[in-house]
């Protein structure tokens, strides 16, 4: 049985730094970011603790392909992607429950 995946974007409190990731367990992965489970990671170093975008895909391979596409884009493309889903830039973590 194949397992789906999720692409997500985290940002800091000023919405100036972006981290794009992929996971099959979104809620627990975001919890790890928010709780500095990996203190030497990019998200910890740049305080990217706010989930501003996520999208589920039927397979993890599809999610990885989308992550690569997003990472290959420029800053404005990432901003446009976030604004389409989350125009107020609110933290979407609480909506995962």
Secondary structure, 3 states (H helix, E strand, C coil): CCCCEEEEEEECCCCCCEEEEEECCHHHHHHHHHCCCCCCCHHHHCCCCEEEEEEEECCHHHHHHHHHHHHHCCHHHHHHHHHHHCCCCCCCHHHHC
